[in-house]
Amino acid sequence: MSARDGVRHTRVVDLFVLLHRDDGRVLLLRRCGGVYASGLLAPPSGHLEAGETVVEGALRETYEEVGVAVQERHLEFCHVIDHRSPEGQQRIGVAFRAERWQGEPYNKEPHKHSQLVWADPACPPADCVPYVRALLGQFATGGLLSVDGYADAGAGADGRTEGRWPR
């Protein structure tokens, strides 16, 4: 019997929405101020709040950050990433794609973001949050599930396990 028997593991659930234009680019926001990964790029995203579904949370975060309304029927699941940070914190990221939305994206939270950037997910900018770079790479290839940051779980030397679960 291990010390963990009987203790339920919990994780932070991150939600990502990839607003995906006809030209293949997705919207990224440059984080700023006193937030995690300040100066780096990430899609509209945030944490799941108590009592909401992943769909509700994704729709909420998109509206809060870039002011666009996505109808639930236009939100498509596209990826799950199991991530462990360099500090050892484990997270689950659930990503959705939206190809239709109402409104023009704008920086609705200038205290948290300094810039909106449309980027090619197949060639993510070097200044993306590393966890996001892994997610975008999988999105570009159609992978549904990836593991990031677990060097001891069959991943490469950089801790990434990519392309194992294609669409």
Stockholm file with secondary structure:
# STOCKHOLM 1.0

chainA/1-167         MSARDGVRHTRVVDLFVLLHRDDGRVLLLRRCGGVYASGLLAPPSGHLEAGETVVEGALRETYEEVGVAVQERHLEFCHVIDHRSPEGQQRIGVAFRAERWQGEPYNKEPHKHSQLVWADPACPPADCVPYVRALLGQFATGGLLSVDGYADAGAGADGRTEGRWPR
#=GR chainA/1-167 SS CCTTTTCCCCCEEEEEEEEBCTTSCEEEEEECSSSTTTTSEECSEEECCTTCCHHHHHHHHHHHHHCCBCCGGGEEEEEEEEEECTTCCEEEEEEEEESCCBSCCCCSCTTTEEEEEEECTTSCCTTBCHHHHHHHHHHHHTCSEEEESCTTTTCCTTSEEEEEECC
#=GC SS_cons         CCTTTTCCCCCEEEEEEEEBCTTSCEEEEEECSSSTTTTSEECSEEECCTTCCHHHHHHHHHHHHHCCBCCGGGEEEEEEEEEECTTCCEEEEEEEEESCCBSCCCCSCTTTEEEEEEECTTSCCTTBCHHHHHHHHHHHHTCSEEEESCTTTTCCTTSEEEEEECC
//
